[in-house]
Amino acid sequence: MITFWTRVLVAEDDLKILIVLTPSAPYRHGPQDRHWLEELAAPYYTFQDAGAKVTLASVSGGVAPIDPISESAAAQTDDTRRFLADAVARQALANTVTLAASIQLIRRGVLLRRIGSGV
């Protein structure tokens, strides 16, 4: 089961978005701890296209796993194709920052979105 929650605060001039993902290991519940790509890509580009700086984070940092089925041709959307072709986005997913390193973003005003069951 995937739970979503949001906290929205508006920063002064520049909006910063922190998307918190389940870290890569250990998988507490098996493969369902992996993220469905569309659930990440859609908000990622919605906020980025609106001019926000988007940061991907996880509790321990590092790789945030994507469900390979969500990367299949049948599951693709405009946002997922864009994400898969976006070297910067893929790098951010492979190197999420830790929540500890992101604490200033949380204090200054961000949207915090929980994706995955392991956070």
N, C-alpha and C positions, 0 to 999 in steps of 0.2 A: 504494500500500500504506500502510495506517495502522498505526502502531506505538503501543502503549500501555505505559507504565511507571508505577509508583507508588512513592512513598516516604512512609511513614507514621511520623510522630512525634506523640506526644500532648503537647499544651501543658498547662500547669497547670490553669487553671480555664476558660479559654475556647478552644475549638477554632477554629482559623482554617484555611480550606482555600484553596489557590491552584490554580486550574485554568489551565494554560498552553496557549494556542491558537496556531495558525499566524497570523502577521500577514497583513494584507490584501494586501500587495504586496511584492516582485514574486511572481507565481505561478511557482514554479520548475518545476512539473510540470503546469501547466494547471489545469482546473477541479477536479481531485481534491484540490487544496490547500484547497478549501472544506470546512467542517465539516458533518457530518450532524447535524441538529438534535437528534435523539434521543440521540446520543452525548454531547452537552453537557447537555441538559435533565434526563436521568435522574439523573446524579450530582449536578448542581446542586441539585435538589430533595431528593434523598436526604440530602445533607449539611445543607442549609438547614433541612429539617424536623426534623433531629436537633439543631438549635440552633447549628450552626456558622455562622460568618461566612464567606461564600464571596466570593472575589475572582477576577475574570477578568483574566488577564494575557497578554501576548504579548511577543516579543523587543523590538519597537520601539513597542509601545503602539498605541492607535487601534482602528480597526475590525477585527474578526475575521469573515471572510466565512462565511456559511452557504450550503450547497448549496440552490438554490431548489427542487430536486426534493424535498428533505426537508421543505419547508414546504407541499407540496401536500396536498390533502385525503386522498389515499390513504396518505400516510406519517404521518399524525397519530396521536399517542398522547395519553393524559391529560397526560403531562409536557410534550409539545411544545405542546399547546393552552394549557396553563398558562403556559409560557414566552412564547408569542406574545402572550398577554393581560397579561403582567406588565411594566409600564412600567419598573420598576427593573431587571429582568433585561435587557430590551432595551437600556436605557441603558448598562448595564455591558458588554454585547457591542459596542456602538457606540464605547465609550471604554475599551478595555482598558488597564490600567496596564502600564508597562514592567517587565521583570524587574528592572532596576536599582532601580526604586522599590519593588519587592516583596521585596528581599533580606532585610529584617528578618523578614518572615513565614517565609521559608525557614529562617532561623537559629533562630527560636523554636519551630518545630515545626508542620508542615503536611503535608497530603497533596498531593503534586505529581503531577499527571496530565498527560501529554503527549497532545495530540489534534492530529492532522494531521501531514503529512510534512515541513513546512517549518521546524519549530522545531529 
